[in-house]
Amino acid sequence: MVKKFMKICLIILIIITFGCSYSFRTNQYPDLETLRIEPFENKSTESNLEVEVFDSMIEQYSDDGRLNIVNQSPDILLQGSVLGYNEEIHSSDSANNVEEYIIKMSFSIKMTDMKNNQVLYDEKNLRVSQIYSVNGVETGAEYDNYDDAKNGIYEDLFEKIMQNTLEDW
């Protein structure tokens, strides 16, 4: 009985140890290992967005770990522009008090395989939006403030780029 219990504990320990390290992240281009992200261009009327997007992309690609960020001789070059920015009322209550805003941003994104001189992704008008609630109002919005909603847009942008380039499913 003790031996059976020990075997079960060992199997559970192995599953936990190896199961936690499994990842669904893939790399469709395993020979491409380095990435250079050029500073984004801002064609919108909102100031400083290009810096925020650039910093966010650097941070997210670094955290992701599938590509190493470099300044020279990259395998992949990421270029982008902020094309548009808009913030508007999304919903209000019966007394016309604003409950939610929506932030909409559009981007031009190009990712190029520099080893093979091949465009991996070229989207001229990628639109991303997020809704946030204001003044502590409980709504169905994913975010409860402006800054978090903008960061959510940058995270969605990163995910869309990854889904259309490195991820093969």
Secondary structure, DSSP 8 states (H G I E B T S, - for coil): -HHHHHHHHHHHHHHHHHHTT------S-TT--EEEE---EE-SSSTTHHHHHHHHHHHHHHHH-SSEE-SSS-SEEEEEEEEEEEEEEEEE-TT--EEEEEEEEEEEEEEEETTTTEEEEEEEEEEEEEEEE-TT---S-SBSSHHHHHHHHHHHHHHHHHHHTT---
